[in-house]
Amino acid sequence: MIPRYLFSLELDQLPSFEADFLIIGSGIAGLFTAYKAREHGSVLILTKQRAEDSNTEMAQGGIAAAIDETDSPILHLEDTLAAGAGLCDPRAVEILVTEGPVRVMELVELGVRFDREGGAWALGREGAHRRRRILHASDATGEEIARALIRECRGAQNITLKEDCFLVDFLREPRTGRCAGALVLDTATGGFMVCRAGAVIVATGGAGQLYQNTTNPAVATGDGMAAAYRAGAELMDMEFVQFHPTALALASAPRFLISEAVRGEGAFLRNVKGERFMLKFHELAELAPRDIVSRAIVLEMEKTGADHVYLDLFHLDRDRFRARFPNIWRTCRRYGLDLAQGYIPVAPAAHYIMGGIKTNTEGETNIPGLYACGEVACNGVHGANRLASNSLLEGLVLGARAAAAGSRYLQRVGRQLPQLPPRLTGKSNVNLDPEGSLWKRISDRVRTLMWEKVGIIRTGQALAEAAAAFSELENKISSYVPSREAIETANLLTLGRLAAVAAWLRTESRGGHFRKDFPARDDLFWPRHLIFQI
């Protein structure tokens, strides 16, 4: 049973902070939204750890934009719609590809240093793109973008950035239902606080930590999605999870992402017998859509009894590779892998969730005053499968639109802050024994269930078993404690159950969702979305 609030609290006893715009999250979506919103009022950014701790910081490949004279937004739109497998909102994609180049050039004006070759942009190519349109900064594009945006936000007079501030629940005005702010846990002190605002924009990123094997950082626990769901927001497309085909597969190493741009530069996939196998699965071979490459790798691993395949670099210019991918080169060396030998062991890992808080193309949710952008949102841009390097672009384009929509909202309703509920009635009081090991055991169980039963290749029976297991775990928890680990566990349990139920209900295969018992795409019955709301 999902409670409306996790904790019972008297809000007037807590420290309070106020702003015109409350933005939660410090990835590209949150930071760029803050950068745009600062023109319209005061901005308070909250982030769970350090400002640098986000999926954006880890993004390697780059950001897609049709800026080359041989390219066009129409071609970018067609590629995005094809990857989305019939579930994209064409209007949302049109906005993405037409407004994208302008937003990318704003990054350049802010000091982001994308690579150049001579006087032209050095454009890369990734899976399912028919043109070279990926701007990159070596193989650490996200780090370069984050550097510039964090510097800009820290230096802005009307932006306040608070770190170690963990979203617990959204607060709604009792009379109107308008979003009034958020209950936040200060993870440095362990105390709660209230953050109030006229417009609240959630950009907390995805939920990659749902899975045992993931390319996502530890902060990606779906907090914004779960809190929004408890507050009454609609969540959509939760069954669509993208698995990146090529994460580093070494027992001694985390699932470090080996960028798709490596295959874009010509690397082959081979099984442990040395056989190049992608040619038999898709005409684009190694550059097929990610879901196809991921399933092909799983099948080859099952066929050979191995827990990995290889990326073959042997035929590539090693000096050029090292110059193009210095971060990958260094990381592999750190874990004892000599890339001069030409092979990288890889396997799929959870990477991106296409589902999330349902919004329109202005970032508006069904809750007045609450907006969402970036991976936490589901706005129709990605459909059933995200086109590579579209996520950073989405953060820019939809972030800017959310800031503009929030500004219009404040002009319409006025700057007076909405009222808070006098008291929260949740599942727990706050003076309970932490029981830290309990939460780790439950979250580990969630990750294992998701990997084994809600993973790359799914069946109805396994999905039903996972959903039942999540419900049983939820019912066993009688109370929560005010710790990051307990709240993250609650969020993972909620999202894991929703993903399993959505995947069980969708009796077809489409994009990032593949059912072994329903392997065909059903365009007669299933070109539709599944929406969950309390």
Summary of the structure (lengths in Angstrom):
residues: 534
radius of gyration: 22.2
end to end distance: 10.4
largest distance: 67.1
contacts: 2043
relative contact order: 0.18
helix: 38%
strand: 21%
